[in-house]
Amino acid sequence: MLYNVRNRISGVVLAGGKNKRFPALKSHLKINGITLIERNLQLLYSFCDEVFINTNNPELYYGYRTIMCGDVLPSRGPMSGIHSALMNATNQNLFVIACDMPFLKEEVLGYICQRHFESLENEAYDATIPVYNGNVQPLCGVYSKTLLASLERQIFERKNSMYLYLHEINTNFIPEREIKELDPDGSSFININTISDYETLRRRKGEFTLSV
């Protein structure tokens, strides 16, 4: 059950990537007959009243009846998409996920929200981000509007590394051991970058059916 944060947080699916390494539009790949972006939108709508698709090609997503926002500043990958969504969000906090993450778990999203809002009672964190397999997971976490000015500086200075940025701001990192209790094999943090990734997942995830 997702933590009750409706009216306290907005959501965005980042779909602004250039898709150079995959021969089809990744957001329109299907899992059990549902496109990845539709599945991820449904996850966000289950606990956010306001949800965006961040894209610089809105014509690809008209059928999803969701607010779209393009990059306000020069496109520098996820950082630009997060900045634009924060600018447009009516809530102080924003849950960010990517369009090419096929196995996001509702329980993981709910726990991240819970940890974010509980932590705010003691400290004003700028972001709450899970750690898995020793790596921070910037495309499945919560960001605050307090970051708008620093994100703008990063983009104009061409400092695009989300990993470095998250270690410079006041980030609430959720330890890996807590995430593994909900998602032991880290399925939520899998993404599809190449056709090889796609074929590997088709063989590995027997409970799901991936298709183009």
N, C-alpha and C positions, 0 to 999 in steps of 0.2 A: 504493500500500500504506500503510495507516494505521500511524503510529508506535506501537510496542508499549508501551502504558501501562496495560494491563489490571491491575486491582487497585491502581492508583495514582490513578484518577480516576473519579468518578461522572458521570452525565449527566442532563440534564433538558430536556424539551420544554415550553416555556411555552405554556399553552393557557388562560390565565386572563383574556384580554381580553374586553371586553363585546361585541365584534363589531357595533357600532352602525352602521357604514358599509357593511356587506355584507349582502345579503338571505338568505344561507345561512351555515351554520356553516363558517367557512373551513378549519378543521382537517380537515373531511370532504370538501373538494374533492378531486378525483382527478387524478392525473397518470399517464398510461398505465395507467389502471384501478386504481391504488393510492391510497388516501387520503393526503393530505399528512402527517398525523400518523403513519400507519403507515410511510411512507417514511423520515421523520425519526427515528422510533424505531429502525428497522433500521440506520440510519447509526450511531446512538449505541451500539447493542448490538454493533456490529462491533468496538468497542474498549473498551467499558465493561461490566463485569459487573453494575453497579447503575445502573438507569435509572428516572427518575421522570417522570410527567406532572404538571405543576403546574396544577391546576384547582380552581375553587370549585363546579364542577358535575360531580361524579364519575360521575353516572348516564349522562353522555354518552360515557364511555370505558371502561365495564366490559368490553367485548369485546376490549380490547387486552391484557389479562392483564399489566398493568404497574402497579407501585406508584404510587399517586396521593397527592399532598400538596396541601392547600389553603393559602391564605395564613394564617400564624400571626398577623400583625399586620394593621392596617387595609390594605385593598387600595389600593395606589398604583401600579398598573401593573407593569411588569417588575421593578422594584426589590423589590417585596413577594414576587414569585415566586422571585426569585433568593435572597432571604433565607430563605424557607421551605425551599427545596431544599437550601441549605447546612446548615441546621439538621438536616435529616433524613439527609444524606449520611454514610456511614461513612468516606469518603475525605476527605482534606484539600482536594482540588481537585475542581472541578465544571465540566463543559463545558455551556454554555448555548446552546440554539438556540430559535427561535420556531416555532410550529406552522404559520405561514403563509408559510414560505420554501420554495418548490417546487423550486428548482434548486441546493440545496446540493451542493457537490462533495466527494467523499470525500477527494480530495487536499488540499483546503484545510483541512478539519478535521484531517487528519493533520499537516499542516505547523504549524498553530497549536499542537497538542499538543507537537510536537517542540520548537518554539521556547520554549514555556513551561517544559518540564522542563530543557532545556539552559540556559536563563537562570537557573534556580534554583541552578545550580552556582556562580554568581558573585554573585547578588543575590536577596534575598527579595522578589520581586514579589508584589503582591496580586492582579494580574490580567494576562492577556495578551490583547490585543484587536487585531484587524486594522484597517487604515485602507484605505478605497477611495474613489475619487472625491473625495478631500480630507476625507472624513468618517469618524469612528470608527464602528465597527460593533459596538455593545454586545451584540447578540443572536446573536452567533456568536463566542464566546470562552470563555476559562477564568477562573474566579473561585476565590479561596481562602477558607477558613474564617477567615482573619485579618480578613476584612471584616465579620464578623457584628455586632460592636458598632457600627461606623460605619454600616452599613446600617440598623440599628435606629434610630439617632439621626436619620438622614435621613428615614426613614418617619414618625417621630413629629413631626418638624419640617416635614413636608410638602414636603421638598426632593426632588422626583421626577425631576429631570433626570439621566439616566444620563450624558449628555455632560459636564456640569459635574462630576459625581461622579468620573468616570474621570480627570479632570484634577486632582482633589484628592488621590487616592490614589496609591500607587506602581504605576503601570500600565506594563507593557511593551508599547508600541505597535509593531506589525509594520508596517514601511513599505509603502506602496502598491506600489512597484516589485517587491517580493518576492511580493506577492499576485498581481500581474498575470502573473507567470511561470507561475502555476498556473491562473489564471482571468482571462484577458485582458479579457473584457467584464463581469466582476463579477457573473455570474449568481448566485453563492452568496448575494449580499446583496439580491437582489430579494425583496420581500414583496408580498402582496396585501392592500390596505386597502379598495379600493372596487371596484365593478362595472366601472368604467372601467379600473382596473389589470388586472382579470381579462381583459377583452376585448382589451386591448392585448397581453397575454402570449399569448393564444390565437393572435393573428395573427403575433406575432414568433417564437415558439419552434416552428418547424416540426418539430423532431425530437421534440417532446413533444406529447401530447394531453391538454389540460386539459378537465375536465368536472365538472359539479355532481353 
